[in-house]
Amino acid sequence: MAVVGTRYHAPMKSLATVLVLAAALASAACITDESSNVVRARPGTSQQTYGAIVQADLGAAWAATQRVLLFLGTGEPKIDSGAMRASAEVQGAQVTVQVEPYNSLRTILRVGAKRDGVEDRAVADRVLGEIMALIQR
């Protein structure tokens, strides 16, 4: 606290700290071009998703998603082409992948994984990584 004469002047450090914290909290719920492991609760669900914006059109990202779930999953994945959502069991976890348009050149991938009702980030990260690797080939 800085006191000059009889007037109180709030230190600029506390304002800067508040602004930095507010920016960090706001950006924590966003998926950015550079992110690949951002946690975000989907509206209307309790499941966390890990996502990335990838340099691929919607069709290529959707095809890669289906191929990866077919390869990694046990059994046939459940595919909802209309919603561009696919799910499968991977390493004992129930995995759901949502593919969404970002713009004409980029696509958002969201991956959620749960094992026994608990988030399984390692499986979600692996699935997301495999999809991104297949897209980049």
N, C-alpha and C positions, 0 to 999 in steps of 0.2 A: 504494500500500500504506500502510495506517495502522497504526502501532505505538503502543500505549498501554501503558506499563510494559513488562512482558515478554510480554504476550499479543498475539497477532496478531488483528486484526479485518479481515475482508475488506470492502473498500469496497462500498457498496450500488450504486454505479454499474455495476460489472461484473455483478452479479446482474440488474439492470434491463436491461442490454444483452443478456444471454443470453435473458431472457424475451421481449424485443421481437423478437430474431432468430428465436426458436422460433415465436412467433406469426406472424411474416411468412412463414416457410417453410411452416407448416401451412396458412395461408390461401391461399398461392400455388397450391395444387392444388385449390381449391374454386371452384365457380361460385356466385356470390351473386346476389341479386335485382338489384343495380345493375351487375353486370359485363356486358360484351359482348365482351371480347377476352381471356378467360382461357385460358391454355395448360394443357392437361391431357393426359397420356398415358393412353390407354384401357388397362385391364388386358388383357394378352394380346396387345397390338399395339405396334408401334413408332411408330404414327402419332399426331401431336399433334392435338388438336382445340381449336377455339375455340368458346366457347359463351355462352349467356345463358339466364336464366330469363325467360320472356315472360308477359305478362298475357293468356293465351288458353287456351281448353280444348284438349285433345289433338287433337280433330278439326279445329279451325280451323288449328292450327299445322301439322298433317300436310298439309292441303289447300294451305296457302300454300307449304309446302316443295316439293310436287310442281309447283305452278304456276311457281315461280321457277326450278326446274331445267329445266322444259320451255322457259321463255322464254330463259334464259341459256345453256343447254347446246346443244352441237352434236349433233343427233340425238335420239333418244328416250331419256329417262332410264331406268335400271334401277330398278324399284320392288319392294320387298319389304314389302308391307302388313302382314304378320304381325309382322315385326320393326320396323316403322316406320322403315325405312332406305331411302334413295334415293341413287343415284349417277349422275353424268353428267360429261362432259367440258365444262369451262368455261374458256375462254381458254387452251386447251392443257394445263390441269391436270385431273387426275382428282379430282373432288370427291365426298365422301360426307357425307350429312347423316343424323343419327340424331335422332329425336324421341322423347322420353321423358316420362312423366307426372311432375309434381312434386306437385301436389295438384289438386283439382277446378277451380281457377281459373287455375292456372299450368302451364306446360310448359317442359321443358328442351330447348333446341336445341343440338346439337353438330355442328360443321362441321369437316371435315378436307380439306385439298387438297394434292396432291403433283404436281410437274412434274419429270419425269426423275428420280424417286426422292428429290427434295428437297422439303421442306415449302414451300408457297407461301402465306404468310400473307395477302398482299394479295388473292388470289382468295378465300380462306376468309372474310376480312373482308367482301368485297363480297357474297358469297352470303348470309352471315349478316345483313348490313345490309338486303339486299333482302327477305329473308324477314320480318324484323322490321318493315320499312316496310309490307309488304303486310298483315301482321296488324293494324297500328295504323290502317289505313284504315277 
